[in-house]
C-alpha cells in the first residue's frame, strides 16, 4: 500500500494553509471519524491502526455514515464515493511518509502517545506537523518528547467528529505561531468551528463539562434527586438533548470517572470523582434511568448543575485559558447547550452569584473574584462577536458568531457599527472586507429575539431593532471607504440584506442569496425590497423576493449581484 504524498492531488483549502495530505493514527470511533471528516473536506488521508480488524471495523462505520448522509441527501453519491477514494487504510506507520499533518487519536495513555510520536519522528519528514487528539493530557509534556516541539499542538475533536463541528486547538508553549495559524486555517477549511485554548487541565470544555457530570452523581449520592429528575432538569435548564446520566450511559461511565480523576489529580478536591461515580464504575453497569421526574425539584437541581459549571468557567477566565466567547462557543457547539456559561450569567447575575456561593460553601473552595466584582457592579460580561484585523490597506471586519450561523442581534449590530467606525478613523485603511466565520455568511436576524419580544408583547422592541438595523446598513452603504462583502455559504434574509448594502459582493462558488421570509408570511425588513431591484431590476427582484427562491453565486454573476472569488477568507 503506497504512502501518501503531499504532491498528489493537492487539498485546495485556501491561501492560509498548505495542509494537503493527512495521517490519522488510531481507527477507533474518534480516529475513524476524524479521518472521514478530513476526507469529506477533500484531503487525502491515511488511517493507521495496529490490526486489520480495527481498520475493517472503521471502514464499515465510515461507509455506514456516508450512506446515512446519502439517504438524508446531505451527500451526493459521488461525494460519498470520492470520500472513500481519498482514504487509505493500513497497519504500517510507514504509510504516513509525506504527510503534511499527522493526528494521533489512540487511547489516553501518556507513555503510549510519547512512544508513538517518537516512532513517527523517524518516519515522516521534518516539515510534518504533529497533533494529538488528547482530551486530558498535557500538550506541553507531549511536545517536549518529540524532535519538533515547534510543530506540535493539540487538536481536541468532539464526539462525533463527523457531525460535531467544535475542535479545541491547543498550542504548546513551543508551538510556532505560523504552525498554529496553518492548523487553524485547516480546521476552518474542514467546516469546523475552532477555539483557541491554553494547555490547562481539561482545556476549556471538559473543565466545566466533567464537573457537570460529577455534580449529577453527587446529587444522586446525597439523595437530593433521582436520575430521572436530574436528567430532566438538565434538559430544561441547559437545552441539552440528553441529561448527564443518559449521556454517561451513551459514552461510557468509566470515561466520565477517569476524566474526573485526572482533573482531580491536577486541580484538587472539587474536581475529584464522587463516591457514587466511582461505585457505579465498579458495578460495570449503566445508570438506571427509570422513573418519572419530580417536577418540584427541577429548578433547584438545575441551579445546582449551573453552579457546578460556572465555578470552573470562572476559574478558566481568571487563568486566561480561553476567551469568554470561545468558552460559550464550546458549550453551544461542542455540547449543544442552548447558551454558554457567560451568556447564562449575563441573564441572571444575582442568581449565578448565589448558586456559586452555595457551591463553594459546600466544597470549601474560594469564590472566584471575577463573579464577585461583576455582581457588585451589576456589569455584564463583555462578549465580542465582531473582530477587526488589518491586512495591508484593507480592514477585515469578521462576524464571529458561527454557533448561531452569525444571526443578527442587537449586540452583533452594535459591535459591527463600532468596527466600521474604527476602520473609518484609521488613515491607513482604504477599504473594508466584511467576512464571517463558519460555513454560513449570515442566516438572517436572530429569530429568538423576535419570538421573545412577541411573547412579552413588546412589539416596540422589534421596531427599535429594525430601525437600528437600517441605520447600520445605511452606514455601510454610504461609507466613504467602500465595503465589500465576502460571502461563503448562505446569506439569508437579513444576511442577504447586509450583503446588498455593501459596494461589492465577492462570493465563493458555495455562496447563495435568499429571502425566505415570504414563507413565514412577511417581507424583507432591512431594505432588501429596495436594494435588490436596483441591482437586478424590478421584475427579477419581485420573483426572487416573492417566491423566496435562492440565487446561487453562478446565477448572481451574470445578474450583476456578485463576483466569484476562489479564495477563502
C-alpha positions, 0 to 999 in steps of 0.5 A: 500500500503506497504512502501518501504524498503531499504532491498528489492531488493537492487539498485546495483549502485556501491561501492560509494553509498548505495542509494537503495530505493527512495521517490519522493514527488510531481507527477507533470511533474518534480516529475513524471519524476524524479521518472521514471528516478530513476526507469529506473536506477533500484531503487525502488521508491515511488511517493507521491502526495496529490490526486489520480488524480495527481498520475493517471495523472503521471502514464499515462505520465510515461507509455506514455514515456516508450512506446515512448522509446519502439517504438524508441527501446531505451527500451526493453519491459521488461525494460519498464515493470520492470520500472513500477514494481519498482514504487509505487504510493500513497497519504500517506507520510507514504509510504516513511518509509525506504527510503534511499533518499527522493526528494521533487519536489512540487511547489516553495513555501518556507513555503510549502517545510519547512512544508513538510520536517518537516512532513517527519522528523517524518516519515522516519528514521534518516539515510534518506537523504533529497533533494529538487528539488528547482530551486530558493530557498535557500538550506541553509534556507531549511536545517536549518528547518529540524532535519538533516541539515547534510543530506540535499542538493539540487538536481536541475533536468532539464526539462525533467528529463527523457531525460535531463541528467544535475542535479545541486547538491547543498550542504548546508553549513551543508551538510556532505561531505560523504552525498554529495559524496553518492548523487553524486555517485547516480546521476552518477549511474542514467546516469546523468551528475552532477555539483557541485554548491554553494547555490547562487541565481539561482545556476549556470544555471538559473543565466545566463539562466533567464537573457537570457530570460529577455534580449529577452523581453527587446529587444522586449520592446525597439523595437530593434527586433521582436520575430521572429528575436530574436528567430532566432538569438538565434538559430544561435548564441547559437545552441539552438533548440528553441529561448527564446520566443518559449521556454517561450511559451513551459514552461510557461511565468509566470515561466520565470517572477517569476524566474526573480523576485526572482533573482531580489529580491536577486541580484538587478536591472539587474536581475529584470523582464522587463516591457514587461515580466511582461505585457505579464504575465498579458495578460495570453497569449503566445508570438506571434511568427509570422513573418519572421526574419530580417536577418540584425539584427541577429548578433547584437541581438545575441551579445546582448543575449551573453552579457546578459549571460556572465555578470552573468557567470562572476559574478558566477566565481568571487563568486566561485559558480561553476567551469568554466567547470561545468558552460559550462557543464550546458549550453551544457547539461542542455540547449543544447547550442552548447558551454558554456559561457567560451568556447564562450569567449575563441573564441572571447575575444575582442568581449565578452569584448565589448558586456559586456561593452555595457551591463553594460553601459546600466544597470549601473552595474560594469564590472566584473574584471575577463573579464577585466584582461583576455582581457588585457592579451589576456589569455584564460580561463583555462578549465580542462577536465582531473582530477587526484585523488589518491586512495591508490597506484593507480592514477585515471586519469578521462576524464571529458568531458561527454557533448561531450561523452569525444571526443578527442581534442587537449586540452583533449590530452594535459591535459591527457599527463600532468596527466600521467606525474604527476602520473609518478613523484609521488613515491607513485603511482604504477599504473594508472586507466584511467576512464571517466565520463558519460555513454560513455568511449570515442566516438572517436576524436572530429569530429568538429575539423576535419570538421573545419580544412577541411573547412579552408583547413588546412589539416596540422592541422589534421596531427599535431593532429594525430601525437600528438595523437600517441605520447600520446598513445605511452606514455601510452603504454610504461609507466613504471607504467602500465595503465589500462583502465576502460571502461563503455559504448562505446569506439569508434574509437579513444576511442577504440584506447586509450583503446588498448594502455593501459596494461589492459582493465577492462570493465563493462558488458555495455562496447563495442569496435568499429571502425566505421570509415570504414563507413565514408570511412577511417581507424583507425588513432591512431594505432588501425590497429596495436594494435588490431591484436596483441591482437586478431590476424590478421584475427579477427582484419581485420573483426572487423576493416573492417566491423566496427562491435562492440565487446561487453565486453562478446565477448572481454573476451574470445578474450583476449581484456578485463576483466569484472569488476562489479564495477563502477568507 
